Amino acid sequence: MARKRTATEGSGGNCCRVESLVSVDGRGQMVLPKDIRERAGIRPGDKLALATWQGEGGVCCIFLMKTEMLSGMLRSVLGPAMKALSDA
């Protein structure tokens, strides 16, 4: 079961906050707490992209983001580059 935490890493309280602790069951599944799903706008059927940060010889951080956010970021980064290539 998730337990809410209020510890904040860094200054300002806007980044790297421990929101809750979750357990992984025997099938590798976990439940995202309802309040976090609501604040993130995650609904049943939504797709999430999972990204990892490597460090200390293995994965040290796991990130989840809605796929439409990832698509938007890729378009904003790659769009101008692709346009520049097509104009060349």
Buried (B, 14 or more C-beta within 10 A) or exposed (E): EBEEEEEEEEEEEEEEEEBBEEEEEEEEEEEBBEEBBEEBEBEEEEEBEEEEEEEEEEEEEEEEEBEEEBEEEEEEEEEEEEEEEEEE
